Amino acid sequence: MLDSDLVRANPKLLVFIPILYTVWSDAILTPSEVSTLEGLINSQQWLTDPEKKLLLTKLNPATPPTADELISWRTAISQVADSKHTNDTLVNLGIRMASLKGDGTISEILIKAQPSLSKIEATLGLISREAVFNFQSGRKTITSEQITHENFDVQELTKLLDGEHATLIRKVKTLISDPEFSYVDPGDLDLYRKRVLQWCKFLAEQGFGSMAYPKEYGGQNDMAAYFAIMETLSYHDLSMVIKFGVQFGLWGMSVSLLGTEKHHVKYLKDIGTLELPGCFAMTETNHGSNVKGIETTATYDHQTRTFKIHTPNEFARKEYIGNAALHGQMATVFAKLILDDKDYGVAALLVPLRDKKGKVLPGITIKDCGRKMGLNGVDNGIIYFNHVIIPKENLLDRFTSVNDEGKFESPIASDNRRFFTMLGTLVGGRIGIPRSGNSASKSGLTIAIRYGDQRRQFGPEGGTEVPILNYRTHQRRLMPLLANVYAIHFSLQYLTKRFLNRKEEDMQEIEALAAGLKSFATWNTTATLQECRECCGGKGYMSENRIEVLKNDTDVFTTFEGDNTVLMQLVAKSRLTEFKQEFGNMNVLTILNYVAEQAKTTITEMNPIITRNTDEGHLLDSEFHLNAFKFRERDILTSAAKRLKRHIDSGMDSFDAFNVCQHHLVQVGFAYIERIILEQFIIQVEATKDIGCKTVLKKMCDLFALSQMEKNKGWYLEQGYMVGSKTKAIRKLVNQLCWEIRQDAVPLTDAFNIPDACLSAPIAINR
Ligand SMILES: Cc1cc2nc3c(=O)[nH]c(=O)nc-3n(C[C@H](O)[C@H](O)[C@H](O)COP(=O)(O)OP(=O)(O)OC[C@H]3O[C@@H](n4cnc5c(N)ncnc54)[C@H](O)[C@@H]3O)c2cc1C
């Protein structure tokens, strides 16, 4: 009950309470507000002078209302504020308050006085509707009403994501949810490394490590299953995944793919069971991206039928090598093959590092790389070789061999081609890493989206607080990333299939595809996890919620298995030389000429009707999306070719020309890979039978396409492919799609079906 001096003087004065409360609620009455109010109160004919005087005391900045007084005013106003009166004003609220207190005459007086009272409200410029809303309890707004809905069958979507490996994926998930796989503190380096090794042994016992190896060596000859295992393991500890990848992927596959039968017979079985832990020692301190420049030597001595492996200088030491610091007993070492004082380029050789008891062998020096930004469960090390002698048969001789006469032999004469064929064989690593990174993105998004669905902050005055996922910026931050993760998932499935069914003539394309997708996906992981961290506020920073470790462990995915920026240039070069295959052995200039010619015939799409079309039907049409992506891809490729040609024509060295155009070339890579990702997403949507899943995937595909276009809108505007009204319409549609997908967001992450034991984040599990 309002026990105020105004009521005691005359209950009709209560009509001023909503206005007074509103002007005082920001605690500052400016001099101009005071004088306006004074004038208006003095002009109210229906008030007596003492009443006016009393009211004016309520406007004195020197004696503002007390906190208790403001609370009692607010409570009284809220009692008459009613969400049914949607067009209420402060004066109307006041009239209802006063009428409740007084007799019938009061409402008569006040209704008469309403026009002059309304003048006060209008003159003060109060946003009446907003102010009135603020008094209504249980306010419902569009923002507060958004909730999670299950508009599609989550299990159907999981089935679609898991594909033919659903049973295997379930098995892996069961295993990594076992208490033996409980996480350990990454701060305890010794314990962590031991546990990671132990986990890898458990996985080997299940036959997961040797899955891709031939059956005669204990495997299943199933590379597709190996990738599915790696992807699923990546919901768990990523040090475990990388150690697993180093042992069974890098080390095992180098023996399998670069070696020949004698190596397979001797080593593969033990590698697959982790009886023989090993390393893949390619990188040197001075040569990371530029592997061709490595300096370690493997010098052949025909008399003793041996190779001498040597580190010629301090900076030719092998660095960052996984499994080297503690557990590796052998390594595939990449070195320059020297025969009769001639350098035959890079070859791979098997070099023992430790005995069975783990003692480092003579001539080998190993140092521990120590703590890293992440992946601390992996023992990365530095290796030096001091004239280490190994037998001739330790040369992995599928592409490079030494015959019985001590002469060099190879099915590929050119050093360069041999080197790239050898590396191309190992392209599988560039499939495993992005699939692993994308799983980490899925974990991050599951945590952040579930949290966003529950966590409430702010809300309409008088209403309940609103889940943060209902806020547009939050949706804008997370929904496009969710769409990316789905898009990347399907394109990585496509890459895997292309790789598994590869023919010799497809290899260049598959390598470009792998390099581009590896870069796009792992950059996306880094960006996603940072956004997820921030989207969870302080909770995101707490180690117990796992985003920290996901972020730190996947950060280096953009660097190893090929630095992303360097890889994107490879993609661009591959795109430029793709034309070579159509024309046999053309030289670079002819290729560039051809591409430039192509440009003239292809850029015919800038039809003014299309560049201005802002109809929703058109903007949500997959054909429009794909055309826009293809246009961008073709245009960037041809303009890069033209630029390169112009520079070379003007006498610039081709190395300089490529450097001058380097930024442009990276965009060639992006445009190509974005087109591939969209194309595969569209194919997936078309192939999806379940209507609920198809509908939600179409929305996600649209969001992927439009948010990429929005990201590249500067380019589209520059090229005149779209006008400003169209890019604005795209922005609006991205907002709308984010808003619509919000209600599907939690089910969309549920479809990843990540075990709670792996997520292990209180903010994502205690729902
Ligand atoms: C944790 C970890 C584990 C690893 N495990 C292994 C392993 O088991 N075995 C192994 O052999 N190696 C391993 N590596 C090495 C890894 O593959 C290399 O770090 C990677 O290839 C990059 O080489 P780099 O570090 O020398 O970087 P650099 O090649 O020196 O690159 C540094 C920067 O220069 C830029 N850059 C380089 N060249 C160009 C260019 N031409 N144009 C424009 N920019 C350029 C790159 O984009 C990058 O940003 C590992 C590395 C790490 C960090």
The ligand as an SDF file (V2000), in Angstrom:
LIG
                    3D

 53 58  0  0  0  0  0  0  0  0999 V2000
   53.3490  -29.7760  -31.8730 C   0  0  0  0  0  0  0  0  0  0  0  0
   54.0330  -30.0610  -33.1660 C   0  0  0  0  0  0  0  0  0  0  0  0
   54.1700  -31.3750  -33.5920 C   0  0  0  0  0  0  0  0  0  0  0  0
   54.8330  -31.6710  -34.7690 C   0  0  0  0  0  0  0  0  0  0  0  0
   55.0460  -32.9730  -35.1150 N   0  0  0  0  0  0  0  0  0  0  0  0
   55.8590  -33.2550  -36.1630 C   0  0  0  0  0  0  0  0  0  0  0  0
   56.2470  -34.6030  -36.4450 C   0  0  0  0  0  0  0  0  0  0  0  0
   55.8460  -35.5310  -35.7550 O   0  0  0  0  0  0  0  0  0  0  0  0
   57.0700  -34.8220  -37.4850 N   0  0  0  0  0  0  0  0  0  0  0  0
   57.5170  -33.8160  -38.2850 C   0  0  0  0  0  0  0  0  0  0  0  0
   58.2590  -34.0870  -39.1990 O   0  0  0  0  0  0  0  0  0  0  0  0
   57.1870  -32.5200  -38.0360 N   0  0  0  0  0  0  0  0  0  0  0  0
   56.3840  -32.2260  -37.0010 C   0  0  0  0  0  0  0  0  0  0  0  0
   56.0390  -30.9160  -36.7310 N   0  0  0  0  0  0  0  0  0  0  0  0
   56.5580  -29.8530  -37.5690 C   0  0  0  0  0  0  0  0  0  0  0  0
   55.5140  -29.1510  -38.4340 C   0  0  0  0  0  0  0  0  0  0  0  0
   55.1100  -29.9730  -39.4730 O   0  0  0  0  0  0  0  0  0  0  0  0
   56.1110  -27.8220  -38.8730 C   0  0  0  0  0  0  0  0  0  0  0  0
   56.1330  -26.9920  -37.7410 O   0  0  0  0  0  0  0  0  0  0  0  0
   55.3400  -27.1690  -39.9920 C   0  0  0  0  0  0  0  0  0  0  0  0
   55.5240  -27.8670  -41.1820 O   0  0  0  0  0  0  0  0  0  0  0  0
   55.7320  -25.6990  -40.1830 C   0  0  0  0  0  0  0  0  0  0  0  0
   57.0910  -25.5420  -40.2810 O   0  0  0  0  0  0  0  0  0  0  0  0
   57.8630  -24.4370  -39.4150 P   0  0  0  0  0  0  0  0  0  0  0  0
   57.4480  -24.6230  -38.0140 O   0  0  0  0  0  0  0  0  0  0  0  0
   59.2810  -24.5220  -39.7270 O   0  0  0  0  0  0  0  0  0  0  0  0
   57.2570  -23.0660  -39.9040 O   0  0  0  0  0  0  0  0  0  0  0  0
   57.7990  -22.1680  -41.1080 P   0  0  0  0  0  0  0  0  0  0  0  0
   57.8230  -22.9740  -42.3480 O   0  0  0  0  0  0  0  0  0  0  0  0
   59.0360  -21.4770  -40.7100 O   0  0  0  0  0  0  0  0  0  0  0  0
   56.6280  -21.1150  -41.2060 O   0  0  0  0  0  0  0  0  0  0  0  0
   56.5590  -19.9740  -40.3420 C   0  0  0  0  0  0  0  0  0  0  0  0
   55.5760  -18.9650  -40.9410 C   0  0  0  0  0  0  0  0  0  0  0  0
   56.0670  -18.5320  -42.2080 O   0  0  0  0  0  0  0  0  0  0  0  0
   55.0590  -18.6350  -43.1810 C   0  0  0  0  0  0  0  0  0  0  0  0
   55.6800  -19.0540  -44.4570 N   0  0  0  0  0  0  0  0  0  0  0  0
   56.5550  -20.0540  -44.6710 C   0  0  0  0  0  0  0  0  0  0  0  0
   56.8480  -20.1590  -45.9790 N   0  0  0  0  0  0  0  0  0  0  0  0
   56.1490  -19.2030  -46.6180 C   0  0  0  0  0  0  0  0  0  0  0  0
   56.0060  -18.8080  -47.9800 C   0  0  0  0  0  0  0  0  0  0  0  0
   56.6090  -19.4470  -48.9660 N   0  0  0  0  0  0  0  0  0  0  0  0
   55.1670  -17.8080  -48.2460 N   0  0  0  0  0  0  0  0  0  0  0  0
   54.5150  -17.1600  -47.2670 C   0  0  0  0  0  0  0  0  0  0  0  0
   54.6060  -17.4910  -45.9810 N   0  0  0  0  0  0  0  0  0  0  0  0
   55.4110  -18.4970  -45.6540 C   0  0  0  0  0  0  0  0  0  0  0  0
   54.1050  -19.7120  -42.6910 C   0  0  0  0  0  0  0  0  0  0  0  0
   52.7920  -19.4400  -43.1690 O   0  0  0  0  0  0  0  0  0  0  0  0
   54.1970  -19.5460  -41.1830 C   0  0  0  0  0  0  0  0  0  0  0  0
   53.2350  -18.6340  -40.7420 O   0  0  0  0  0  0  0  0  0  0  0  0
   55.3460  -30.6090  -35.5600 C   0  0  0  0  0  0  0  0  0  0  0  0
   55.1840  -29.2970  -35.1490 C   0  0  0  0  0  0  0  0  0  0  0  0
   54.5660  -29.0250  -33.9630 C   0  0  0  0  0  0  0  0  0  0  0  0
   54.4370  -27.5970  -33.5200 C   0  0  0  0  0  0  0  0  0  0  0  0
  1  2  1  0
  2  3  1  0
  2 52  2  0
  3  4  2  0
  4  5  1  0
  4 50  1  0
  5  6  2  0
  6  7  1  0
  6 13  1  0
  7  8  2  0
  7  9  1  0
  9 10  1  0
 10 11  2  0
 10 12  1  0
 12 13  2  0
 13 14  1  0
 14 15  1  0
 14 50  1  0
 15 16  1  0
 16 17  1  0
 16 18  1  0
 18 19  1  0
 18 20  1  0
 20 21  1  0
 20 22  1  0
 22 23  1  0
 23 24  1  0
 24 25  2  0
 24 26  1  0
 24 27  1  0
 27 28  1  0
 28 29  2  0
 28 30  1  0
 28 31  1  0
 31 32  1  0
 32 33  1  0
 33 34  1  0
 33 48  1  0
 34 35  1  0
 35 36  1  0
 35 46  1  0
 36 37  1  0
 36 45  1  0
 37 38  2  0
 38 39  1  0
 39 40  1  0
 39 45  2  0
 40 41  1  0
 40 42  2  0
 42 43  1  0
 43 44  2  0
 44 45  1  0
 46 47  1  0
 46 48  1  0
 48 49  1  0
 50 51  2  0
 51 52  1  0
 52 53  1  0
M  END
$$$$
